[in-house]
Amino acid sequence: MPILTLLLTLAFIPAFAAEEDPYLWLEEVESPKAMEWVKARNETSLGALTGDKRYAGIEADVRRILTAKDRLPMPGLRNGWVYNFWQDADHVRGLWRRTRPDEYAKPEPKWEILLDVDKLNAVEKQDWVWHGSQCLPPAYTDCLIKLSHGGKDAQIVREFDVERGTWIAGGFELPEAKCDVAWMDRDRIFVGTDFGPGSLTKSGYPRLTKLWTRGQPLSSAKTVIEGQVEDVSVSAYSTLRPEGSVLIAQRQLTFFTSKLSVLENDLSLTPLAFPEDANFYGVYKGDALAVLRSAWNTGKRTLPAGALVALPLGSRWSPNPQGAAELIYAPDARSSVNGAATTANHLYVSTLQNVQGKVFEASKAGGAWRLVPVALPGLGSASIQTSDDYMDMLYLSYESFLVPATVFRHESGGTPAPVRRMPARFDAKGLVAKQYEAVSKDGTKVPYFVVHREGIKLDGSHPTLLYGYGGFEISMDPFYLNDYGKVWLEAGGVYAIANIRGGGEFGPKWHEAALKENRQRAYDDFIGVAEDLIKRKVSSPRRLGIMGGSNGGLLVGATFVQRPELFRGVVCQVPLLDMLRYTKIAAGPSWVAEYGDPADPKMAESIRKYSPYQNVKKGTAYPEIFLLTSTKDDRVGPVHARKMAARLEELGHKTWYWENIEGGHGAAADLEERVKMHSLEFTYLFQRLVD
C-alpha cells in the first residue's frame, strides 16, 4: 500500500481500532471465558426485565397469542395433500403433518402426524430444530428432512418415507454442515456439503455439488459443478414439471449475481443467456423465468430492470439465442415483482404497488403474455402462499396491520374462496393504519406506515416503535400485528414501519440506491422517517424507540450512534455491528455485494464512517440499547452484539444484553424461546418509552 494511502486510511481509525481489537476474545463463540461474560449479562438483564411488575402480564398475553391452538396453519400443497409444520405449547419444537384440502377448510381439521420433533428429541436426546423437508414430485413421498442443532444454519439431512412414516434405513443421510441437497430422481440427489479441505467457499457454503446415487458411498459421488473459493456457493437441482424436467446448475458468484446453466443428461453444462444479476425463478412450459435486476439489451429490444421475463428453451432444453426473451410483467417506478409461482397450467405473479400487494394470473398466447388481476382484498399484503406444479389450484393469502391473515383457495378463472381465517388477537376497533411519506437528506421521498388509535392528539406524547430493515432487496410489507397489537397498540402505543432504500419495495433501483458506498442513504432514510414522526407530533424523542434485526440490527445500531438525541429506546436483534470485521465473522463474506469489502481501503473508509462498533464515543448521551442475539447464530454470529455491548460498557454507557444459548439467526429455536424474547422486548419498551 502506498504510504500516502496508508496515512489517509489510518487517519479515519479511532484510537482503539488502530491497535488490536480488545474484544476479539468474544469472537471465540463458545469459549468458557466468553460464555461466562454472556451469562453474567444475561443474569443482569433478565433480572431487571422479568422483575418488572408488568412482565408477567405481558408474558401471559404473548404466550396466549404465540402458542394459541387456533392459530392459522399455513398450507403447503403436495400431490393433493396440505402439509403444515405446527408448534404450540404442547409441541414447542413442532409437528410435521398433513391433511386433505377439504379437511383443511374445516375449523378443526384432522391431521396425520408425520414427524413429532419433540418426541424425536426425547428419544435421541438431542436439541433438533426443524429446518424443513424436500420431497420428490409428483408423489412427494420420498423426502429429505433437514434438522439443526439448536437452530444453527448448519444441519443434518435424513431420508424419510411419508407413506410409512419412517426413516429410510440405508437411505440418503448427511452429517452436520451448511449443506445443500436436491432430488434429481428417486435414486439420485445433488449434494453440496463439506467434503473436506477446499470444498467450501470463504462464506462457509458448498463450493462443489456432486451427484450421489442411492446405495453408493458419498465418496463415489461425481462432481457436476465446481465454483471458486471466492464464490458464495454452488448448487444444482431439477425443476420437475408435467411436461418434463430441466436440470439447473448454479454458481452463486455474489449474493446478487450467478452463472446459470442447463445441466444436460450427460452432465455437461449449457449456459443460460440471462444476465448474471437476474434473479432466476424456475422453468414453466419450456420457458426459463427470471426477474431482471438491471436492464437487459437482448439484441431485439431492451427489457427494463425489475421486469419478470421468460426465456424460451430449445427442444433439447438448451437455451435459444437471447433475442427470444419475452416480457411478462414490467413494474413502474412505484411497484415491484414480489414473487412468482406455477401450477400445472398457469403462472401467477405477486407484486407490490406502492407497498400494497397484488396478484396476477399470467397466460401466454401467440408469443405474448397477458396478465389478469386476481380478486383479493386491497390495502394490505396479498401474496402466493403455496402451489404445486402438478395441480391446478393454489392457496393465496391476505393480511393487513389490523386484519388477521386469511387463506384463499384459487383455481384459474374463478374467484378466490376464503377457506381459513385467523381469529383476531387484539381489539382493532378505533385503530387506523395510514401511509405517509418522509423526505430523506437528499430529497428522496420515503414511504412509511403508522398504526395508532384514531383521533390521537398530536402532541408528541405517544410511545412509538419504529421498525426498519433496508437491505438485500427485502420489502417491508403490511402484516397483521398479532401480539404487537395486543401488548403495544391496546396500551396506547404507536407502531410504524419504514420502507427505506436498500429494500425491494420499488424494485432493484430502490435496493441499489443504498448499496456499498451509498449505505448511508438507508440510515438517512430511517432518520428522515423518525424526524417526520416527530415533526407530525405523532411522537417525540422522549417517546420514540426503534427496532430491527440482522441487517435491520445494523440499521438501528448505525442510526442510534449517529442521531442518539432522536431516540430513547433501541431494540437491536441478531445484528451486524463491527462492519470492519464482518467478512471475518460467520457467513460474512457472502454479503460483500451488499456492504462492500472492508479489505479495500476505499471501501473501508466508507464503511468506517457508519460502522457502529467503531463510532461509539465516550461522553455522548446514547439511549440505553437492548442487544439480543443467539449463541447458535452461525449466519451473522453473536459476536457483533457481544463486542458492541462490551465497547459501550467500557465507555460508561448503560446497556441491556440477552443472548439466547439456542435459537440460530432467528434468536429463538421454538415457541417458548420466542415468547420469552418478545416479552423481554416489550417490557424493555415499556420501561424506556412509557415510564
C-alpha positions in Angstrom: 0.0 0.0 0.0 1.4 3.5 -0.9 2.5 5.4 2.2 0.1 8.3 1.5 -2.9 5.9 1.1 -1.9 4.2 4.4 -1.7 7.5 6.3 -5.0 8.7 4.9 -6.6 5.3 5.9 -5.2 5.5 9.4 -6.5 9.0 9.9 -10.0 7.6 9.9 -9.4 4.9 12.5 -10.4 5.6 16.1 -7.6 5.1 18.6 -8.9 1.7 19.9 -9.3 0.3 16.4 -5.8 1.2 15.2 -4.5 -1.3 17.8 -5.6 -4.8 18.2 -9.4 -5.0 18.9 -9.5 -5.5 22.7 -12.6 -7.7 22.4 -11.5 -10.3 19.9 -11.7 -12.9 22.6 -15.5 -12.5 22.5 -15.4 -13.9 18.9 -14.5 -17.3 20.4 -18.2 -18.1 20.4 -18.4 -20.9 23.0 -15.1 -20.4 24.9 -15.5 -20.6 28.7 -14.4 -17.0 29.1 -16.8 -15.7 26.5 -19.7 -17.7 27.9 -19.0 -16.5 31.4 -19.3 -13.0 30.1 -22.6 -13.8 28.4 -24.2 -15.5 31.4 -23.3 -12.5 33.7 -25.0 -10.1 31.4 -27.9 -12.4 30.8 -28.5 -12.6 34.5 -28.4 -8.8 35.0 -30.8 -8.0 32.1 -33.2 -10.9 32.8 -33.4 -9.9 36.4 -34.2 -6.3 35.6 -36.8 -7.1 33.0 -38.5 -10.2 34.4 -38.7 -8.5 37.7 -40.8 -5.6 36.3 -44.3 -5.8 37.6 -45.7 -5.7 34.0 -43.6 -8.7 32.8 -46.0 -11.4 34.0 -49.0 -9.8 32.3 -47.1 -9.2 29.1 -45.7 -12.7 29.1 -49.2 -14.1 29.6 -50.6 -12.1 26.6 -47.7 -13.1 24.4 -47.9 -16.7 25.3 -51.6 -16.9 24.7 -51.2 -15.5 21.2 -48.0 -17.2 20.1 -49.0 -20.6 21.4 -52.7 -20.5 20.6 -54.1 -23.7 19.2 -56.5 -21.7 16.9 -53.6 -20.0 15.0 -53.8 -20.2 11.2 -51.9 -23.3 10.0 -50.2 -22.1 6.8 -50.6 -24.7 4.0 -48.1 -26.3 1.7 -49.6 -28.1 -1.4 -48.2 -31.5 -2.4 -50.0 -34.1 -4.6 -53.5 -33.4 -3.2 -52.3 -33.0 0.4 -52.0 -29.9 2.5 -48.7 -30.1 4.5 -48.0 -28.0 7.6 -45.4 -27.6 10.3 -47.0 -26.7 13.6 -45.8 -25.6 17.0 -47.8 -24.9 20.2 -47.5 -25.1 23.9 -47.6 -28.9 23.8 -45.3 -29.2 20.8 -42.7 -26.5 21.2 -40.3 -28.0 18.7 -43.2 -28.9 16.4 -45.2 -31.4 14.4 -44.8 -32.1 10.7 -48.3 -33.1 9.5 -50.7 -33.3 6.6 -54.4 -33.4 5.7 -56.6 -33.2 2.6 -57.8 -29.8 1.2 -61.4 -30.3 2.1 -60.4 -31.3 5.7 -58.1 -28.3 5.9 -61.0 -26.0 5.2 -62.7 -27.2 8.4 -62.4 -25.3 11.7 -60.7 -28.2 13.4 -59.1 -30.5 10.7 -57.9 -33.9 11.4 -54.2 -34.1 10.8 -52.0 -37.1 10.0 -48.8 -36.7 12.1 -45.7 -37.5 10.1 -43.0 -36.5 12.5 -43.0 -35.2 16.1 -39.8 -33.3 16.6 -40.3 -33.1 20.4 -40.6 -36.9 20.6 -37.6 -37.3 18.3 -35.5 -35.2 20.7 -36.7 -37.2 23.7 -35.7 -40.5 22.0 -32.4 -39.3 20.6 -31.6 -37.0 23.5 -30.9 -34.1 21.0 -31.9 -30.5 20.5 -33.2 -30.8 16.9 -34.9 -27.8 15.3 -36.9 -28.3 12.2 -35.3 -26.9 9.1 -37.8 -28.2 6.5 -38.4 -31.0 4.1 -37.6 -31.5 0.4 -39.8 -34.1 -1.2 -39.6 -35.6 -4.7 -42.5 -34.7 -7.1 -45.0 -35.7 -8.2 -45.8 -38.2 -5.4 -43.8 -36.3 -2.7 -43.5 -39.5 -0.6 -39.6 -39.6 -0.7 -38.4 -36.7 1.5 -35.1 -35.3 2.6 -35.6 -34.0 6.2 -33.3 -31.2 7.5 -32.7 -30.8 11.2 -30.5 -28.4 13.1 -28.8 -28.5 16.5 -30.4 -25.6 18.4 -31.4 -23.6 15.3 -28.0 -23.2 13.6 -27.8 -22.8 9.8 -25.7 -26.0 9.8 -27.9 -29.0 9.5 -28.1 -32.8 9.1 -30.1 -34.5 6.4 -32.0 -37.8 6.6 -34.3 -39.5 4.2 -37.9 -40.1 5.3 -40.7 -42.2 3.8 -44.0 -40.3 4.1 -46.3 -43.2 3.4 -44.7 -45.5 6.0 -44.0 -42.6 8.4 -40.4 -43.9 9.0 -36.8 -43.0 8.4 -35.4 -45.0 5.4 -32.8 -47.4 6.6 -29.7 -47.0 4.5 -31.2 -44.0 2.7 -29.6 -40.7 1.9 -28.0 -39.2 5.0 -25.6 -36.3 5.6 -23.7 -35.2 8.7 -24.0 -31.7 10.1 -22.8 -29.0 7.7 -24.1 -25.9 5.8 -25.2 -28.3 3.1 -27.5 -28.1 0.1 -29.4 -31.1 -1.3 -31.9 -31.6 -4.2 -33.6 -34.5 -5.9 -32.7 -35.5 -9.5 -34.8 -38.6 -9.4 -35.7 -41.2 -6.8 -32.3 -42.8 -6.8 -30.1 -39.8 -7.3 -29.6 -36.5 -5.4 -27.5 -33.4 -5.9 -25.3 -32.8 -2.8 -23.3 -29.8 -1.7 -21.6 -30.2 1.7 -18.3 -30.2 3.5 -16.4 -32.9 1.5 -13.1 -32.0 3.3 -10.4 -29.3 2.8 -11.1 -27.0 -0.1 -14.7 -28.0 -0.6 -16.2 -24.9 1.0 -16.2 -21.2 -0.1 -15.0 -18.4 2.1 -18.6 -17.9 3.1 -18.7 -21.4 4.5 -21.1 -22.8 1.9 -20.5 -25.7 -0.6 -18.0 -25.0 -3.4 -18.8 -28.3 -5.1 -22.0 -30.0 -6.0 -22.0 -33.8 -6.7 -24.4 -36.3 -8.0 -24.9 -39.1 -5.4 -26.5 -42.4 -6.4 -28.5 -44.4 -3.9 -26.6 -47.4 -2.3 -23.2 -46.0 -3.1 -20.9 -44.2 -0.7 -20.8 -40.5 -0.7 -17.1 -40.6 -1.7 -18.1 -42.1 -5.1 -20.4 -39.1 -5.9 -19.5 -37.4 -9.2 -18.8 -33.7 -9.3 -21.3 -31.9 -11.6 -20.4 -28.2 -10.9 -17.4 -26.6 -9.2 -17.1 -23.0 -8.1 -14.3 -20.7 -6.9 -13.4 -20.2 -3.2 -14.5 -16.6 -3.6 -18.0 -17.6 -4.8 -20.8 -17.6 -2.2 -21.9 -21.2 -3.1 -22.8 -23.6 -5.9 -25.9 -25.8 -6.3 -27.8 -28.0 -8.7 -31.4 -29.0 -8.8 -34.2 -30.4 -11.0 -37.3 -28.4 -12.0 -39.7 -31.2 -12.2 -43.0 -30.5 -14.1 -45.6 -32.5 -16.0 -44.1 -31.5 -19.4 -40.6 -32.8 -18.2 -37.7 -31.9 -16.0 -35.0 -29.4 -16.5 -31.7 -29.7 -14.6 -30.2 -26.4 -13.4 -26.7 -25.8 -12.1 -25.9 -22.5 -10.5 -22.7 -20.8 -9.4 -23.7 -18.1 -6.9 -20.9 -15.5 -7.6 -22.1 -12.9 -5.1 -25.3 -12.5 -3.1 -26.9 -10.9 -6.2 -25.2 -12.5 -9.2 -24.9 -16.0 -10.5 -23.9 -18.1 -13.6 -26.8 -20.3 -14.6 -26.6 -23.4 -16.8 -28.8 -26.2 -18.0 -27.3 -29.5 -16.9 -27.6 -31.9 -19.8 -28.3 -35.6 -19.4 -24.5 -36.3 -19.9 -23.9 -33.8 -17.1 -22.4 -31.2 -19.5 -23.3 -27.6 -18.8 -25.0 -25.3 -21.4 -25.1 -21.7 -20.1 -28.4 -19.9 -19.8 -28.3 -16.5 -21.5 -29.7 -14.5 -18.6 -27.6 -11.6 -17.3 -25.6 -12.6 -14.2 -27.6 -10.3 -11.9 -31.0 -11.8 -13.0 -33.0 -13.5 -10.2 -33.9 -17.0 -11.5 -37.4 -18.2 -10.7 -37.6 -21.6 -12.4 -38.9 -23.2 -15.6 -42.5 -23.2 -16.8 -43.7 -25.0 -20.0 -40.4 -24.6 -21.8 -39.6 -21.1 -20.6 -37.0 -20.1 -18.1 -38.3 -17.3 -15.8 -36.3 -14.6 -14.1 -36.6 -11.1 -12.6 -34.1 -8.6 -14.0 -32.0 -6.6 -11.6 -30.7 -4.4 -14.4 -31.9 -3.5 -17.9 -31.2 -6.3 -20.5 -30.5 -5.5 -24.1 -31.5 -8.7 -25.8 -30.5 -7.7 -29.3 -34.1 -7.1 -30.3 -35.1 -4.7 -27.5 -34.2 -3.6 -24.0 -36.1 -5.2 -21.2 -36.3 -3.0 -18.1 -34.8 -3.5 -14.7 -37.3 -5.1 -12.3 -39.2 -6.9 -15.1 -40.3 -10.6 -15.0 -39.1 -12.2 -18.2 -39.3 -15.5 -20.0 -36.5 -17.1 -22.0 -37.8 -20.0 -24.2 -35.7 -23.1 -24.1 -34.9 -25.3 -27.1 -36.1 -28.8 -27.7 -33.1 -30.2 -26.0 -33.7 -28.0 -23.0 -30.8 -25.8 -24.1 -31.3 -22.0 -24.4 -32.4 -20.3 -27.6 -30.5 -17.1 -28.5 -31.1 -14.3 -26.0 -33.1 -12.3 -28.5 -36.0 -14.6 -27.9 -36.5 -13.3 -24.4 -40.1 -12.2 -23.7 -41.6 -9.6 -21.3 -44.2 -11.0 -18.8 -44.5 -8.0 -16.4 -42.8 -4.6 -16.2 -43.2 -2.7 -13.0 -43.5 1.1 -12.9 -41.4 3.4 -10.6 -43.6 2.6 -7.5 -44.0 -1.2 -7.9 -42.0 -4.4 -8.0 -42.3 -8.1 -8.5 -42.6 -9.8 -5.1 -42.7 -13.4 -6.2 -43.9 -15.9 -8.8 -45.3 -19.4 -8.7 -46.5 -22.0 -11.1 -49.3 -24.6 -11.2 -49.7 -27.3 -13.8 -51.2 -24.9 -16.4 -50.8 -21.4 -15.0 -48.2 -18.8 -13.9 -49.0 -16.4 -11.0 -47.1 -13.2 -10.3 -47.1 -11.5 -6.9 -46.4 -7.7 -7.0 -46.1 -4.7 -4.7 -47.7 -1.5 -5.9 -46.9 1.4 -3.6 -46.2 -1.3 -0.9 -49.6 -2.9 -1.3 -49.8 -6.5 -2.5 -51.5 -7.6 -5.7 -51.5 -11.0 -7.5 -51.9 -11.6 -11.3 -52.6 -14.7 -13.4 -50.3 -14.7 -16.4 -51.1 -16.6 -19.6 -49.3 -16.8 -22.9 -51.0 -16.7 -26.3 -49.4 -16.1 -29.7 -46.0 -15.4 -28.1 -47.4 -12.6 -25.9 -48.1 -12.6 -22.2 -51.4 -11.4 -20.7 -51.9 -10.6 -17.0 -55.3 -10.7 -15.3 -55.6 -9.5 -11.7 -56.8 -12.0 -9.1 -59.5 -10.5 -6.9 -58.2 -10.2 -3.3 -58.8 -7.5 -0.6 -56.7 -4.3 -1.1 -54.6 -2.1 1.2 -52.7 -5.0 2.7 -50.3 -7.8 1.9 -51.7 -10.2 -0.8 -49.4 -13.0 -1.8 -49.0 -16.5 -3.2 -48.8 -18.9 -0.3 -48.3 -22.3 -2.0 -48.7 -24.1 -5.3 -47.9 -27.5 -6.8 -46.6 -27.9 -10.4 -48.8 -31.0 -10.8 -52.1 -29.4 -9.6 -54.3 -26.5 -11.0 -55.2 -25.0 -7.6 -53.1 -22.9 -5.3 -53.5 -21.1 -2.0 -53.2 -17.3 -1.7 -53.1 -15.2 1.5 -54.1 -11.7 2.6 -53.5 -9.7 5.7 -53.0 -6.2 6.9 -51.9 -4.5 10.0 -55.4 -4.7 11.5 -56.9 -7.6 9.6 -55.8 -11.2 10.5 -54.4 -13.4 7.8 -56.9 -15.3 5.6 -56.0 -18.2 3.3 -57.9 -18.4 0.0 -58.2 -21.4 -2.3 -58.0 -20.4 -6.0 -58.4 -22.0 -9.4 -57.9 -20.4 -12.7 -61.0 -18.4 -13.9 -62.6 -18.5 -10.6 -62.9 -16.1 -7.6 -60.6 -16.9 -4.7 -62.6 -18.5 -1.9 -61.6 -18.0 1.7 -61.0 -21.3 3.5 -59.3 -20.4 6.7 -59.2 -17.2 8.8 -57.0 -16.5 11.8 -59.0 -15.2 14.8 -58.4 -11.6 15.8 -55.7 -11.3 18.6 -56.5 -7.7 19.6 -59.3 -5.2 19.5 -58.8 -3.3 16.3 -61.9 -1.1 16.8 -60.9 2.6 16.7 -57.4 1.8 15.3 -56.3 3.1 11.9 -53.4 2.4 9.6 -52.0 5.3 7.5 -49.3 5.7 4.9 -47.1 8.8 4.9 -44.0 10.0 3.2 -40.9 11.4 4.8 -38.2 13.3 2.9 -34.7 11.9 3.3 -31.5 14.0 3.5 -31.0 14.0 -0.3 -34.7 14.9 -1.0 -35.9 11.3 -1.8 -39.5 10.6 -0.7 -39.6 7.6 1.6 -43.0 6.0 2.4 -43.8 4.6 5.8 -46.8 3.2 7.6 -48.2 4.2 11.0 -50.8 2.3 13.1 -52.4 4.0 16.1 -55.7 4.9 17.9 -57.9 7.1 15.6 -58.1 10.7 16.6 -55.0 10.7 18.8 -53.9 14.1 20.0 -50.8 15.2 18.0 -48.7 16.4 20.9 -45.7 14.1 20.8 -46.7 12.1 23.8 -47.3 8.7 22.3 -44.9 5.9 22.8 -43.9 4.9 19.3 -42.0 1.9 18.0 -40.4 2.4 14.5 -39.3 -0.8 12.7 -36.9 -1.0 9.7 -34.7 -3.3 7.6 -33.5 -1.6 4.4 -31.3 -4.2 2.8 -30.9 -7.2 0.4 -33.9 -6.1 -1.7 -36.3 -7.3 1.0 -39.6 -5.4 1.3 -41.4 -4.5 4.5 -45.0 -5.3 3.6 -48.0 -4.8 5.8 -48.6 -7.7 8.2 -51.0 -8.5 11.0 -49.7 -7.0 14.2 -50.7 -10.0 16.4 -49.0 -9.7 19.8 -47.8 -6.2 19.0 -51.5 -5.2 18.6 -52.4 -6.7 21.9 -49.5 -5.6 24.0 -48.5 -2.4 22.4 -51.4 -0.9 20.4 -54.1 -1.7 23.0 -51.9 0.0 25.6 -51.9 3.2 23.5 -48.7 2.7 21.7 -48.0 3.6 18.1 -46.4 1.2 15.6 -44.5 2.4 12.5 -42.6 0.6 9.7 -40.3 2.4 7.3 -39.9 1.4 3.6 -36.4 2.8 3.2 -33.9 2.4 0.4 -31.9 -0.9 0.4 -35.2 -2.8 0.5 -37.2 -4.1 -2.5 -40.4 -2.1 -2.3 -39.8 -0.3 -5.6 -37.6 -2.8 -7.4 -33.8 -3.1 -8.0 -33.2 0.6 -8.2 -34.6 1.2 -4.7 -32.3 -1.5 -3.4 -29.2 -0.5 -5.3 -29.5 3.1 -4.2 -28.2 2.1 -0.8 -25.5 -0.5 -1.7 -21.9 -0.4 -0.6 -20.5 3.2 -0.6 -24.1 4.5 -0.6 -25.1 2.6 2.5 -25.6 5.8 4.5 -28.7 6.6 2.4 -30.6 3.8 4.2 -29.7 5.4 7.5 -30.6 8.8 6.3 -34.0 7.5 5.1 -34.7 5.9 8.5 -33.6 9.1 10.3 -35.9 11.0 8.0 -38.8 8.9 9.0 -38.0 9.3 12.7 -37.8 13.1 12.2 -41.1 13.1 10.3 -42.9 11.2 13.1 -41.5 13.9 15.5 -42.4 16.7 13.1 -46.0 15.4 12.8 -46.0 15.2 16.6 -47.1 11.6 16.5 -44.1 11.0 18.9 -41.1 12.8 20.3 -37.5 11.8 21.2 -38.7 11.0 24.7 -41.2 8.5 23.4 -39.6 7.2 20.2 -38.0 3.7 20.0 -36.5 1.8 17.1 -36.2 -1.9 16.3 -34.5 -4.0 13.7 -32.9 -7.4 13.3 -29.9 -8.8 11.3 -29.3 -6.1 8.6 -32.0 -4.2 10.5 -29.9 -4.5 13.6 -27.1 -2.8 11.8 -29.7 -0.1 10.7 -30.8 0.7 14.3 -27.2 0.4 15.5 -25.9 2.9 13.0 -28.8 5.4 13.5 -28.7 5.3 17.2 -25.0 6.1 17.1 -25.4 8.9 14.5 -28.5 10.5 16.0 -28.8 9.4 19.6 -30.9 12.5 20.5 -33.8 11.2 18.4 -34.5 8.0 20.4 -35.0 6.8 23.9 -35.1 3.0 23.2 -33.3 0.7 20.7 -34.0 -3.0 20.2 -31.1 -4.4 18.2 -31.7 -8.1 17.3 -29.1 -10.5 15.9 -27.2 -7.6 14.4 -24.1 -6.8 12.4 -22.2 -4.0 14.1 -18.5 -4.4 13.6 -18.5 -3.8 9.8 -14.7 -3.6 9.5 -14.6 -7.3 10.5 -17.9 -8.6 9.3 -16.2 -10.6 6.5 -14.2 -12.5 9.1 -17.2 -13.5 11.2 -19.6 -16.4 10.4 -21.1 -16.1 6.9 -19.9 -12.5 6.4 -18.0 -13.0 3.2 -21.3 -13.8 1.4 -22.5 -10.2 1.9 -19.7 -8.3 0.2 -22.0 -7.5 -2.7 -24.3 -5.7 -0.3 -21.8 -3.8 2.0 -18.6 -3.8 0.1 -15.3 -5.4 1.1 -13.5 -3.7 4.1 -10.2 -5.1 2.8 -10.4 -2.5 0.0 -9.0 0.7 1.6 -11.6 3.0 -0.2 -14.5 0.8 0.8 -13.1 0.6 4.4 -13.1 4.4 4.6 -16.8 4.4 3.6 -17.7 1.6 6.0 -15.8 3.1 8.9 -17.9 6.2 8.7 -21.1 4.3 9.7 -19.9 1.1 11.4 -21.5 1.3 14.8 -18.7 -0.5 16.7 -16.1 1.9 15.6 -18.2 5.0 16.1 -19.4 4.9 19.7 -17.9 7.6 21.8 -17.3 8.4 25.4 -19.3 11.3 26.8 -22.1 11.0 24.2 -25.6 10.6 25.7 -26.8 7.4 24.0 -30.2 5.8 24.7 -29.9 2.5 26.6 -29.8 -0.1 23.8 -31.1 -3.6 24.2 -29.0 -6.1 22.3 -30.4 -9.6 21.6 -28.6 -12.4 19.9 -28.1 -16.2 20.0 -25.0 -18.3 20.7 -26.2 -20.7 17.9 -26.4 -18.0 15.3 -23.9 -19.2 12.7 -25.0 -16.8 10.0 -24.3 -13.3 11.5 -22.8 -14.6 14.7 -23.4 -13.4 18.3 -20.0 -11.6 18.4 -21.2 -8.4 16.9 -23.7 -7.8 19.7 -21.2 -9.1 22.3 -18.4 -6.7 21.2 -20.8 -3.7 20.9 -22.1 -4.3 24.4 -18.5 -4.6 25.8 -17.5 -1.4 24.0 -20.5 0.5 25.3 -19.9 -0.7 28.8 -16.2 0.3 28.6 -17.2 3.8 27.7 -19.7 4.1 30.5 -22.9 3.6 28.6 -25.7 1.5 30.2 -26.5 -1.4 28.0 -29.1 -4.2 28.1 -28.0 -7.6 26.7 -29.6 -11.0 26.3 -28.0 -13.9 24.4 -30.2 -17.0 23.9 -28.0 -20.0 24.2 -30.0 -21.6 21.3 -32.1 -20.0 18.6 -30.0 -19.6 15.4 -30.3 -16.5 13.4 -33.9 -16.1 14.5 -32.7 -15.9 18.1 -35.4 -18.4 19.1 -35.4 -22.1 18.4 -39.0 -22.8 19.5 -42.2 -21.1 20.7 -41.1 -21.0 24.3 -37.9 -19.0 23.4 -40.0 -16.8 21.1 -42.4 -16.0 23.9 -39.5 -15.1 26.1 -37.8 -12.9 23.5 -41.0 -10.9 22.7 -41.9 -10.5 26.4 -38.4 -9.1 27.2 -38.6 -6.7 24.3 -42.0 -5.4 25.2 -41.0 -5.0 28.9 -37.9 -3.0 27.8 -40.0 -0.8 25.5 -42.5 0.0 28.3 -39.6 0.8 30.7 -37.9 3.1 28.2 -40.8 4.7 26.2 -43.8 4.7 28.6 -42.4 5.2 32.1 
